[in-house]
Amino acid sequence: MTTGDELQFVLFRLGTQSFALSIFQVERILRYEPPAALPNAPDFLEGVVPYGSGVVPLVDLRKRLGLPAELREETRVMVLQLEEQHVAVVVDQVLEVLRVDTRTITPPPPMVRGLAAEYISGIIARPGRTTVVLNAARLLSSTERLALTEALP
């Protein structure tokens, strides 16, 4: 029996590594479809995909983290709520929704510094699998968010 608080995460795969985002940051999971390109868009922006009554910007999280970006049958798009705007991210595969006791989430080790540390809010270590918990709000800098807003039609 656990006495700590539980959090729920959406686990997904980028390359061979397992990552997680808080379930409260993931609004929807969709099949991948090629985005419509935007002229003069920043490098990290793949384009836009239809969502609801409009479109949302699409960022390939694999490229963002310097990983190979191959399209497969299990490639998915997760629509995230980042404060006041929606952003869609491409992931290799959505694995599961996981409930985790907060006491089992450890802070990133001291040697994780710089750019990577900005994205990481914790580590979930389970037998046979270590999952990196990402902070969705930090995946894009304020400058990049502004560039997104300006690039959208």
LONUMI-847658 format. One record per residue: residue number from 0; residue in three letters; x, y, z of N, C-alpha, C in turn. Coordinates in nm, 4 decimals. Layout:
BEGIN
   n res      n_x      n_y      n_z     ca_x     ca_y     ca_z      c_x      c_y      c_z
 NUM ALA        X        Y        Z        X        Y        Z        X        Y        Z
...
This chain:
BEGIN
   n res      n_x      n_y      n_z     ca_x     ca_y     ca_z      c_x      c_y      c_z
   0 MET   0.0845  -0.1194   0.0000   0.0000   0.0000   0.0000   0.0884   0.1249   0.0000
   1 THR   0.0510   0.2223  -0.0803   0.1309   0.3451  -0.0862   0.0652   0.4538  -0.0026
   2 THR   0.1478   0.5344   0.0607   0.0945   0.6438   0.1397   0.1282   0.7785   0.0772
   3 GLY   0.2133   0.7774  -0.0256   0.2482   0.9011  -0.0952   0.1397   0.9382  -0.1943
   4 ASP   0.1482   1.0558  -0.2495   0.0548   1.0968  -0.3536   0.0906   1.0282  -0.4834
   5 GLU  -0.0113   1.0034  -0.5658   0.0141   0.9431  -0.6959  -0.0018   1.0475  -0.8045
   6 LEU   0.0821   1.0337  -0.9064   0.0712   1.1173  -1.0252   0.0513   1.0248  -1.1435
   7 GLN  -0.0138   1.0759  -1.2490  -0.0302   0.9969  -1.3695   0.0513   1.0590  -1.4814
   8 PHE   0.1158   0.9714  -1.5571   0.1998   1.0147  -1.6677   0.1629   0.9387  -1.7936
   9 VAL   0.1806   1.0048  -1.9073   0.1721   0.9375  -2.0364   0.3156   0.9020  -2.0726
  10 LEU   0.3432   0.7717  -2.0846   0.4767   0.7256  -2.1212   0.4853   0.7104  -2.2718
  11 PHE   0.5974   0.7533  -2.3274   0.6170   0.7425  -2.4715   0.7642   0.7159  -2.4993
  12 ARG   0.7906   0.6735  -2.6224   0.9254   0.6378  -2.6618   0.9768   0.7352  -2.7666
  13 LEU   1.1010   0.7768  -2.7474   1.1762   0.8536  -2.8467   1.3042   0.7753  -2.8669
  14 GLY   1.3232   0.7186  -2.9861   1.4378   0.6303  -3.0065   1.4214   0.5092  -2.9174
  15 THR   1.5235   0.4781  -2.8379   1.5152   0.3628  -2.7483   1.4827   0.4044  -2.6055
  16 GLN   1.4700   0.5341  -2.5799   1.4502   0.5842  -2.4445   1.3024   0.6087  -2.4156
  17 SER   1.2639   0.5796  -2.2932   1.1274   0.6021  -2.2457   1.1205   0.7399  -2.1784
  18 PHE   1.0186   0.8169  -2.2151   0.9957   0.9496  -2.1567   0.8534   0.9567  -2.1040
  19 ALA   0.8253   1.0570  -2.0237   0.6909   1.0737  -1.9700   0.6570   1.2217  -1.9605
  20 LEU   0.5284   1.2485  -1.9757   0.4738   1.3826  -1.9513   0.3544   1.3656  -1.8581
  21 SER   0.3314   1.4647  -1.7758   0.2149   1.4612  -1.6884   0.0891   1.4473  -1.7727
  22 ILE  -0.0036   1.3643  -1.7272  -0.1274   1.3417  -1.8025  -0.2056   1.4725  -1.8154
  23 PHE  -0.1835   1.5657  -1.7232  -0.2545   1.6946  -1.7286  -0.2024   1.7849  -1.8398
  24 GLN  -0.0828   1.7549  -1.8931  -0.0271   1.8356  -2.0014  -0.0628   1.7788  -2.1386
  25 VAL  -0.1068   1.6524  -2.1438  -0.1395   1.5865  -2.2706  -0.2898   1.5934  -2.2925
  26 GLU  -0.3306   1.6668  -2.3938  -0.4736   1.6827  -2.4189  -0.5284   1.5724  -2.5095
  27 ARG  -0.4501   1.5324  -2.6088  -0.4977   1.4317  -2.7031  -0.3802   1.3616  -2.7691
  28 ILE  -0.4020   1.2356  -2.8090  -0.3018   1.1592  -2.8832  -0.3632   1.1238  -3.0178
  29 LEU  -0.2925   1.1581  -3.1256  -0.3435   1.1388  -3.2615  -0.2453   1.0573  -3.3442
  30 ARG  -0.2976   0.9958  -3.4502  -0.2090   0.9301  -3.5467  -0.1295   1.0400  -3.6173
  31 TYR  -0.0078   1.0061  -3.6580   0.0757   1.1037  -3.7281   0.0188   1.1309  -3.8661
  32 GLU   0.0143   1.2564  -3.9021  -0.0116   1.2939  -4.0412   0.0860   1.4052  -4.0753
  33 PRO   0.1343   1.4062  -4.2005   0.2331   1.5077  -4.2368   0.1766   1.6484  -4.2178
  34 PRO   0.2546   1.7354  -4.1583   0.2077   1.8722  -4.1349   0.2104   1.9568  -4.2621
  35 ALA   0.1301   2.0622  -4.2623   0.1373   2.1624  -4.3685   0.2533   2.2551  -4.3326
  36 ALA   0.3472   2.2715  -4.4255   0.4648   2.3546  -4.3997   0.4256   2.5019  -4.3943
  37 LEU   0.4990   2.5765  -4.3152   0.4777   2.7213  -4.3065   0.6016   2.7919  -4.3609
  38 PRO   0.5820   2.8911  -4.4466   0.6987   2.9652  -4.4970   0.7659   3.0433  -4.3835
  39 ASN   0.8969   3.0507  -4.3889   0.9767   3.1257  -4.2910   0.9565   3.0798  -4.1463
  40 ALA   0.9221   2.9527  -4.1287   0.9018   2.9009  -3.9930   1.0375   2.8744  -3.9279
  41 PRO   1.0442   2.8845  -3.7951   1.1693   2.8506  -3.7271   1.2040   2.7028  -3.7497
  42 ASP   1.3324   2.6680  -3.7380   1.3808   2.5325  -3.7666   1.3082   2.4226  -3.6893
  43 PHE   1.2759   2.4502  -3.5631   1.2167   2.3457  -3.4793   1.0695   2.3188  -3.5138
  44 LEU   1.0104   2.4053  -3.5937   0.8681   2.3930  -3.6277   0.8520   2.3163  -3.7585
  45 GLU   0.7884   2.1989  -3.7510   0.7684   2.1143  -3.8685   0.6576   2.1689  -3.9591
  46 GLY   0.5633   2.2404  -3.8994   0.4482   2.2920  -3.9727   0.3281   2.2946  -3.8798
  47 VAL   0.2078   2.2832  -3.9380   0.0861   2.2814  -3.8573   0.0013   2.1607  -3.8961
  48 VAL  -0.0763   2.1120  -3.7981  -0.1700   2.0019  -3.8223  -0.3079   2.0452  -3.7763
  49 PRO  -0.4135   1.9924  -3.8431  -0.5489   2.0285  -3.8016  -0.5774   1.9795  -3.6603
  50 TYR  -0.6447   2.0637  -3.5833  -0.6857   2.0248  -3.4482  -0.8053   2.1081  -3.4083
  51 GLY  -0.9122   2.0434  -3.3689  -1.0335   2.1158  -3.3325  -1.0825   2.1944  -3.4525
  52 SER  -1.1113   2.3201  -3.4305  -1.1618   2.4039  -3.5400  -1.0506   2.4824  -3.6086
  53 GLY  -0.9247   2.4528  -3.5739  -0.8141   2.5267  -3.6347  -0.6946   2.4377  -3.6579
  54 VAL  -0.5770   2.4925  -3.6363  -0.4528   2.4172  -3.6509  -0.3646   2.4416  -3.5286
  55 VAL  -0.2734   2.3467  -3.5044  -0.1743   2.3642  -3.3978  -0.0356   2.3435  -3.4569
  56 PRO   0.0633   2.4139  -3.4013   0.2011   2.3946  -3.4494   0.2510   2.2559  -3.4117
  57 LEU   0.3337   2.1980  -3.4999   0.3882   2.0641  -3.4774   0.5395   2.0714  -3.4629
  58 VAL   0.5890   2.0205  -3.3493   0.7316   2.0156  -3.3197   0.7704   1.8684  -3.3111
  59 ASP   0.8768   1.8291  -3.3815   0.9226   1.6907  -3.3727   1.0134   1.6799  -3.2509
  60 LEU   0.9621   1.6166  -3.1461   1.0357   1.6070  -3.0209   1.1647   1.5271  -3.0378
  61 ARG   1.1659   1.4360  -3.1346   1.2860   1.3560  -3.1594   1.3981   1.4473  -3.2080
  62 LYS   1.3679   1.5336  -3.3026   1.4695   1.6278  -3.3532   1.5095   1.7260  -3.2435
  63 ARG   1.4120   1.7656  -3.1637   1.4356   1.8615  -3.0551   1.5402   1.8089  -2.9577
  64 LEU   1.5362   1.6769  -2.9362   1.6288   1.6156  -2.8419   1.7473   1.5490  -2.9122
  65 GLY   1.7632   1.5778  -3.0437   1.8787   1.5286  -3.1179   1.8748   1.3799  -3.1489
  66 LEU   1.7548   1.3245  -3.1691   1.7398   1.1820  -3.1985   1.6963   1.1617  -3.3430
  67 PRO   1.7203   1.0411  -3.3997   1.6740   1.0150  -3.5370   1.5217   1.0241  -3.5439
  68 ALA   1.4704   1.0732  -3.6551   1.3255   1.0944  -3.6687   1.2700   1.0135  -3.7853
  69 GLU   1.2539   0.8842  -3.7626   1.1977   0.7981  -3.8665   1.0480   0.7829  -3.8430
  70 LEU   0.9711   0.7821  -3.9526   0.8267   0.7614  -3.9403   0.7963   0.6130  -3.9463
  71 ARG   0.7169   0.5670  -3.8503   0.6765   0.4271  -3.8452   0.5254   0.4218  -3.8227
  72 GLU   0.4725   0.3013  -3.8277   0.3291   0.2818  -3.8042   0.2877   0.3343  -3.6666
  73 GLU   0.3765   0.3179  -3.5667   0.3398   0.3580  -3.4297   0.3732   0.5044  -3.3972
  74 THR   0.4259   0.5802  -3.4923   0.4546   0.7218  -3.4694   0.3238   0.7938  -3.4353
  75 ARG   0.3278   0.8756  -3.3316   0.2080   0.9465  -3.2863   0.2362   1.0953  -3.2667
  76 VAL   0.1274   1.1702  -3.2599   0.1322   1.3133  -3.2306   0.0565   1.3334  -3.0998
  77 MET   0.1209   1.3975  -3.0046   0.0538   1.4302  -2.8786   0.0294   1.5806  -2.8761
  78 VAL  -0.0958   1.6186  -2.8528  -0.1298   1.7605  -2.8427  -0.1168   1.7996  -2.6957
  79 LEU  -0.0275   1.8955  -2.6704   0.0011   1.9394  -2.5340  -0.0597   2.0764  -2.5086
  80 GLN  -0.1006   2.0968  -2.3847  -0.1470   2.2283  -2.3410  -0.0301   2.2941  -2.2691
  81 LEU   0.0297   2.3958  -2.3322   0.1411   2.4689  -2.2715   0.0912   2.6075  -2.2344
  82 GLU   0.0551   2.6233  -2.1096  -0.0020   2.7474  -2.0611  -0.1171   2.7897  -2.1511
  83 GLU  -0.1026   2.9002  -2.2255  -0.2165   2.9498  -2.3046  -0.2205   2.8984  -2.4477
  84 GLN  -0.1254   2.8138  -2.4891  -0.1293   2.7672  -2.6269  -0.1135   2.6159  -2.6381
  85 HIS  -0.1686   2.5617  -2.7461  -0.1535   2.4197  -2.7760  -0.0334   2.4018  -2.8684
  86 VAL   0.0416   2.2946  -2.8459   0.1517   2.2565  -2.9330   0.1437   2.1059  -2.9499
  87 ALA   0.1609   2.0592  -3.0726   0.1633   1.9148  -3.0982   0.3083   1.8712  -3.1103
  88 VAL   0.3388   1.7528  -3.0557   0.4746   1.6993  -3.0645   0.4699   1.5592  -3.1249
  89 VAL   0.5725   1.5284  -3.2062   0.5833   1.3959  -3.2669   0.6668   1.3076  -3.1752
  90 VAL   0.6160   1.1861  -3.1481   0.6895   1.0875  -3.0685   0.6915   0.9556  -3.1458
  91 ASP   0.7882   0.8696  -3.1143   0.7982   0.7422  -3.1847   0.6838   0.6468  -3.1516
  92 GLN   0.6431   0.6443  -3.0245   0.5372   0.5519  -2.9849   0.4845   0.5928  -2.8483
  93 VAL   0.3517   0.5886  -2.8303   0.2927   0.6089  -2.6984   0.2826   0.4705  -2.6345
  94 LEU   0.3360   0.4560  -2.5141   0.3457   0.3251  -2.4503   0.2299   0.2944  -2.3560
  95 GLU   0.2038   0.3834  -2.2600   0.1014   0.3560  -2.1594   0.0763   0.4799  -2.0750
  96 VAL  -0.0309   0.4719  -1.9953  -0.0549   0.5711  -1.8911  -0.0152   0.5021  -1.7613
  97 LEU   0.0682   0.5672  -1.6837   0.1256   0.5060  -1.5648   0.0949   0.5897  -1.4418
  98 ARG   0.0505   0.5218  -1.3364   0.0344   0.5871  -1.2060   0.1634   0.5651  -1.1286
  99 VAL   0.2157   0.6716  -1.0717   0.3441   0.6630  -1.0023   0.3323   0.7304  -0.8664
 100 ASP   0.3829   0.6640  -0.7650   0.3914   0.7229  -0.6317   0.4965   0.8341  -0.6395
 101 THR   0.4633   0.9520  -0.5936   0.5555   1.0664  -0.6039   0.6905   1.0382  -0.5392
 102 ARG   0.6931   0.9488  -0.4395   0.8204   0.9192  -0.3713   0.9163   0.8405  -0.4601
 103 THR   0.8658   0.7827  -0.5701   0.9534   0.7046  -0.6585   1.0129   0.7902  -0.7699
 104 ILE   0.9767   0.9180  -0.7742   1.0319   1.0088  -0.8757   1.1515   1.0811  -0.8143
 105 THR   1.2676   1.0628  -0.8769   1.3880   1.1254  -0.8234   1.4270   1.2446  -0.9091
 106 PRO   1.4937   1.3438  -0.8509   1.5405   1.4564  -0.9319   1.6481   1.4095  -1.0287
 107 PRO   1.6697   1.4845  -1.1372   1.7762   1.4459  -1.2301   1.9109   1.4458  -1.1575
 108 PRO   2.0014   1.3537  -1.1935   2.1322   1.3504  -1.1278   2.2107   1.4789  -1.1544
 109 PRO   2.3024   1.5145  -1.0632   2.3790   1.6389  -1.0766   2.4541   1.6515  -1.2088
 110 MET   2.4938   1.5380  -1.2695   2.5702   1.5477  -1.3940   2.4832   1.5846  -1.5140
 111 VAL   2.3507   1.5831  -1.4966   2.2622   1.6276  -1.6049   2.2495   1.7792  -1.5918
 112 ARG   2.3230   1.8492  -1.6710   2.3266   1.9957  -1.6634   2.2975   2.0557  -1.7997
 113 GLY   2.2876   2.1854  -1.8037   2.2731   2.2546  -1.9311   2.1369   2.2339  -1.9931
 114 LEU   2.1372   2.2217  -2.1255   2.0143   2.2159  -2.2017   1.9225   2.1037  -2.1566
 115 ALA   1.9766   1.9837  -2.1385   1.8935   1.8694  -2.1017   1.8233   1.8923  -1.9684
 116 ALA   1.8937   1.9511  -1.8726   1.8360   1.9721  -1.7396   1.7130   2.0636  -1.7453
 117 GLU   1.7101   2.1540  -1.8412   1.5955   2.2434  -1.8544   1.4676   2.1660  -1.8836
 118 TYR   1.4796   2.0596  -1.9621   1.3620   1.9840  -2.0037   1.3164   1.8812  -1.9006
 119 ILE   1.4078   1.8366  -1.8146   1.3814   1.7218  -1.7275   1.3310   1.7664  -1.5910
 120 SER   1.2176   1.7081  -1.5478   1.1685   1.7407  -1.4142   1.1891   1.6259  -1.3162
 121 GLY   1.2266   1.5075  -1.3662   1.2533   1.3963  -1.2752   1.2819   1.2679  -1.3506
 122 ILE   1.3110   1.1639  -1.2727   1.3408   1.0312  -1.3275   1.2538   0.9303  -1.2530
 123 ILE   1.1889   0.8411  -1.3294   1.1137   0.7309  -1.2692   1.1955   0.6049  -1.2963
 124 ALA   1.2462   0.5430  -1.1909   1.3240   0.4201  -1.2068   1.2371   0.3021  -1.1654
 125 ARG   1.2160   0.2112  -1.2614   1.1428   0.0881  -1.2340   1.2316  -0.0268  -1.2799
 126 PRO   1.2092  -0.1466  -1.2296   1.2914  -0.2598  -1.2741   1.2870  -0.2733  -1.4263
 127 GLY   1.4048  -0.2705  -1.4893   1.4128  -0.2898  -1.6332   1.3862  -0.1665  -1.7168
 128 ARG   1.3457  -0.0552  -1.6564   1.3178   0.0637  -1.7360   1.3356   0.1917  -1.6533
 129 THR   1.4093   0.2838  -1.7104   1.4224   0.4163  -1.6506   1.3515   0.5134  -1.7434
 130 THR   1.2632   0.5936  -1.6865   1.1848   0.6877  -1.7657   1.2188   0.8297  -1.7253
 131 VAL   1.2464   0.9127  -1.8242   1.2783   1.0531  -1.8001   1.1482   1.1328  -1.8076
 132 VAL   1.1171   1.2047  -1.6997   0.9965   1.2873  -1.6958   1.0321   1.4256  -1.7499
 133 LEU   0.9625   1.4633  -1.8581   0.9886   1.5931  -1.9206   0.8941   1.6983  -1.8657
 134 ASN   0.9408   1.8196  -1.8628   0.8575   1.9327  -1.8257   0.8114   1.9982  -1.9562
 135 ALA   0.6859   1.9743  -1.9932   0.6344   2.0224  -2.1220   0.6482   2.1736  -2.1359
 136 ALA   0.6283   2.2449  -2.0278   0.6331   2.3912  -2.0337   0.7721   2.4421  -2.0722
 137 ARG   0.8756   2.3595  -2.0504   1.0119   2.4040  -2.0800   1.0650   2.3522  -2.2135
 138 LEU   0.9848   2.2742  -2.2856   1.0321   2.2206  -2.4137   1.0572   2.3320  -2.5152
 139 LEU   0.9853   2.4416  -2.5006   1.0059   2.5571  -2.5879   1.0389   2.6778  -2.5020
 140 SER   1.1384   2.7518  -2.5413   1.1733   2.8734  -2.4681   1.0684   2.9809  -2.4971
 141 SER   1.0686   3.0861  -2.4198   0.9722   3.1946  -2.4430   0.9958   3.2576  -2.5805
 142 THR   1.1207   3.2633  -2.6239   1.1520   3.3164  -2.7566   1.0925   3.2266  -2.8648
 143 GLU   1.1050   3.0947  -2.8450   1.0500   3.0003  -2.9427   0.8972   3.0053  -2.9443
 144 ARG   0.8365   3.0217  -2.8282   0.6897   3.0331  -2.8236   0.6430   3.1568  -2.8983
 145 LEU   0.7162   3.2641  -2.8820   0.6831   3.3875  -2.9532   0.6979   3.3653  -3.1033
 146 ALA   0.8061   3.2965  -3.1439   0.8276   3.2660  -3.2848   0.7140   3.1793  -3.3387
 147 LEU   0.6654   3.0856  -3.2567   0.5513   3.0010  -3.2974   0.4287   3.0860  -3.3242
 148 THR   0.3997   3.1732  -3.2290   0.2828   3.2591  -3.2408   0.2902   3.3436  -3.3674
 149 GLU   0.4093   3.3961  -3.3947   0.4258   3.4814  -3.5131   0.4211   3.4007  -3.6428
 150 ALA   0.4628   3.2727  -3.6371   0.4664   3.1906  -3.7587   0.3278   3.1368  -3.7972
 151 LEU   0.2392   3.1274  -3.6990   0.1062   3.0691  -3.7278   0.0203   3.1670  -3.8070
 152 PRO  -0.0616   3.1094  -3.8991  -0.1476   3.1964  -3.9808  -0.2548   3.2647  -3.8969
